[in-house]
Amino acid sequence: MDHALSILFLLSSLGVINGFLLALFMLSGKKRTVSEVYFSGLLIAICIRIGKSVYLHFLADIDRLVLQMGLSAGLFVGPFFYLTLRSAIRKEQQFYKKDGQLLAGLFLLTLVVGFVYPYRTFPQYWNQYFIHVIYSVWAICLVGGLYEGMELLRKWIRNPLNRPRQENHLIGLTAGMLFISLTYFFAMYINGITYIWGALGFSLIFYVLLFQWLKNRYWKSSTSVVTGTGTDGITMMKKVDTMMEEQRLFKHPKLKLEDLATQANIGKHQLSRILNQHYPGGFPQYISQWRVREAKRLIGQKHELSLEGIGYESGFNSKSSFYATFKKVVGCTPAQFKKSLENKNSKPLE
């Protein structure tokens, strides 16, 4: 390769190599989240797919097994993107069995098809049939991910300069995946467009996402220097309240202080001081107030729900905690509160 091609090859390969390293690093972490695990899977799948494109572009004479592996990895790009975005937006704290079954089924499918119809022997099947199935799954899951992130995108469009870092990371991930996906789709069906643009785009997008991820996880917010009192503390408290109202974070039963701090772009200890300043019980009391407020609203509006169901809908993780917290905050049980509303509504007009 001449000098220009060597530089192009290097730029195309950088994202692939470092993508693998980042995925392995994230998977080795002790406190990895559900979305980080899925994001690691997305990185591995897309690195294999793009790595195949890079080597095919610069080294045309490669083993067809490499081509088979690259195409097979494309089957996982869409699903991992969808799962990454969904688990991050919904703040999922656990892996769901149906998601594992989906990924396991796709993995088993690639093994069976790859064994029965290897690329080395049946390249026409892969180029004429299998690749269209792979790209269809990719496209369907891409649309599913875009649908999951629709509300997030609306908020970002309305106020792009004052969003939590986690949201900016997800917006960047979505934009990057959309660019890479369209590049591959166009290269597949439109003559003159090459896969190498997807590889180059991924290298650039990778470093942007890496920077955002490091900020989300390790970079302390500059707001942590304030004490949590005075004008700054009140302003940040209003910011947290607005975020809770818009994103309904209190509905997540396993919401933790660090989760809220990440969303609010405030240091964990700083947020704790702010909440303790405004609520004697700190974070637990703050979340309880929001959940009880939601429960009171549902009792008054969702007559078809049972009281236990209302508790779960409001973010409580058990019937006992719902009843105990409600009585402590309101001064009566949920049943008594519901009855008082019914009596009030049934009172005849004078």
Buried (B, 14 or more C-beta within 10 A) or exposed (E): EEEEEEEBBEBBBBBBEBBBEBBEEBBEEEEBBBBBBBBBBBBBBBBBBBBBBBBBBBEEEEEBEBBBBBBBBBBBBBBBBBBBBBBBBEBBBEEEEEBEEBBEEBEEBBEEBBEEBBBEEBBEBBEEEBBEEBBEBBBEBBEBBBEBBEEBBEBBEEEEEEBBBBBBBBBBBBEBBBBBBBBBBBBEEEEEBEBBBBBBBBBBBBEBBBEBBEBBBEEEBEBBEBEBEEEBBBEBBEBBEEBBEEBEBBBBBEBBBEBBBBBBBBBBEBBBBBBBBBBEEBBEBBBBBBBBBBBBEBBBEEEEBEBBEBBBBBBBEEBEBBBBBBBEBBEEBBEEBBEEBEEEEEEEEE
